[in-house]
C-alpha cells in the first residue's frame, strides 16, 4: 500500500510498515516542519493513505471538508513504540482494504473506520 506518514508518527511504526512491504514516505525524513495542509496535499498528490498522530487532520477533513485518500489517526498514547508499531501493522494486515477513502482511528482495543 502507498502510505505517507506525518512527522508525528513514531519512526518504529514507519519501519514496521516498510518491513511489511508498504511504500512509506515519511515527512520527518523528506520535509520536516511542513504544515498540515501541505502534508495532506502531498498525500493526495501521491494517492497515498495518510498516517498521523495529529488530531488536527480531523478538523481539516471533517470541518473544512478537505479531500483525502484516507487517514489513519494513531491514538496509542502510553504504549511503547514497539507495541504501537505492532498494533498499526496488524490494522493494515487485517483491515487494510477498509482504510482507503476512510478516516480511521486506532486506539487501544479499538479501530473505528468512518467512510
Secondary structure, 3 states (H helix, E strand, C coil): CEEEECCCCCHHHHHHHHHCCCEEEEHHHHCCCCCHHHHHHHHHHCCCEEEECCCHHHHHHHHCCCCCCCEEEEECCCCCHHHHHHHHHHHHHHHHHHHCCCEEEEECCEEEEEC
